Amino acid sequence: IFTALVIERAVEVYVKNAYGAAERQRKTDILIAEQELRITQQALSDAAEFQAKPGVAADPQALIDLQTSVAESRDKLREVRIAALPKMTDLRNAKSLRASIIAILFSLAAAIVGVRILGQFLPMDSGAVTGPLADAKSQLFAFRAVDIVLTTFVLAGGADGIHQIINRFTKPDESAQASA
């Protein structure tokens, strides 16, 4: 679990640094349009309050102009959001793909170095194998290869995936109730 947490955090930091500027740039246009809408709405509200005061000459054309400006700001915000949606989706997909690839590479390196899931269940002493695999070197090689692949994908899945697997085995009653 510790290894999965470290890999998850390293990937998160890398992706945030690699895509942070692009994500902020995509959001800037939306934030500007939202701010323009807030300003025009506030101006309309202030003008309506001012004209509602006794002794102030009402200017209905000014309110109509401000209402038109608010409507235009809403339309502009909608257009900016619609234009930004495909770009944000593409960015999110690129971030997800890059994060998955980096997580798999880090996890593969950890599995090759010796962090393994299934290898803990076979008694091995400094390369000497005991038990059913003692006479089959090819089976031992295949087992280690499968163990490396399995460990790679479990670690790349992140700490949450590992917690779900552990909970499935340690708390079978709760997981059965949750799925029912």
N, C-alpha and C positions, 0 to 999 in steps of 0.2 A: 504494500500500500504506500509506503514511504517513497519508493521509486516512482510509482505512478503519480504521486503528488508532485514530486520534483519535476518529472517530465511535463506534467500538465502546466505547472507554473512557468517553466522555461519556454514552452510553446506560447503561452499567453503573453509573456513579456516580449518575445520576438515578434509575434503578429501585431501586437499593439504598437510597437516601434515601427514596424514596416508599413503598416496601413493607417496609422493615426493621423498623419497629415492629410492623406487623401479623404479620409472620413470627415475630418473637420472641414475641409474645403467643400465637400458635398453638402454638409449641413449649414454652411454659412449663408448660402442664398435663401434657404428656408427661414433661417433666423432673422435675416434682414427683412424679408417680406412680412413675417409675423410682427416684427417691431413696427414697421410702417402701418400695419393694420391697427395695432394698439394705439399708436399716436393719432391716427385719424378718428378712431372710435372715441378717444378721450377728447379730442377737439370738438367732435359733434356733441358729446355729453356736456362739455363746458359751455358751448354756445347755446344749447337748449336751456341749461340752468340760468345763464346770464339773461337770455331773452324772457325767461319766465319771471324775472324779478319785476316788482312794480316800478313804474316810472321809466322803464327801458323800452325804447321803440323797437318793436319786433321787425326783424328782417327775414321774412319767410324764404326769400331766394338764397340767403346765406345758409340756412338749414338744409335746403334742397341740395345746394352745391356740396355741403359736407356729407349728406347722405349718399350722394352720387360718388363722392370720393371714397367713402367707406365701402360701398359696393364694388368699386374698381379695385380697391386694395384686397378685398376678399377674393375677387376673380384672379388677381395677380398671384395671391398666395396659393390658390388652388392650382393654377398653371405651373407655378414653380414646384409644388409638391409632385404633380403629375410628371413633370420633366425629370425630377430628381429620382423618382421611384425606380426606373430601370437601372440608373447609375448606382444607386444604393444596393439594389439586388445583385448587380454584377460584382460590386465591391464585397458584399457579404459572401457571395459564392467563392470569390477568389481567396478571401481570408480563410474560409472553411477548408478549401482544398489545400492551401499552403499549410494550414495548421495540421491537417490530417497527415500530410506527407512528412512534415517535420516530426510529428509525434511517432509515426511508424519508424522513421530512421533512428530516433533516440531510443525507442523501445527495442528495436532490433539490436542496436549496439549493447544495450543493457542485457538482453537475452544471450547474446554471443559471449559476453564477458562472464556470465554465470548466474544472473538473476533468472531463475526458472521456476515454473509452477509444478510440473509433473515430476521433475528430477528429484524432488524432495521425497517422493514416495518409493523410490528404488534405493536399496542399500548399496552404495558405492563408496569404496575406500581407496582413495588416491589412485583412481583409474582401474582398480581391480573390481570386477563385477561378481556379485554372488547372486544366487537365486536362479530364476528361469532364463535369464539372459546371459548366463555365464559362458555358454558354448556358442552363442550366435552373435558374432561381431556386427554383422549386417543389420540384425534386429536392433542392436544397441545404437548403431548409427542412425537408423530410421527413427527410433524413439527419441533420440536427442534432437534430430531435425524437426520432428513434429512438436516437441517440447519448445524449441526455439520459436517456431512459427506461432504456436498457441500463446506463448508468453508475450510475444511481440504484439499481437492483436489485443490481448487483455490489457497490457500496459498502455497501449496507444488509445484504448477506449477511455482511459482516465480513471480517476479515483472513484467516481460515482458508479461506474460500471463494476468495479471490483467490490464496492460496498454492496451492490445488489446481489452479486454472486455469493458473497459470504453470508448475507442475510438469508438467502434462499436455503443454504445448508444449515446454518445455525439456528434459524427460527422457521422451521417448515410449517408450523401451525399458523403463524401470522401470514406467511406468504400464500398459503392455501386459502385463508379467509379473505385476503385482499383480492385474489383472483376470482373468487366466487361472487 
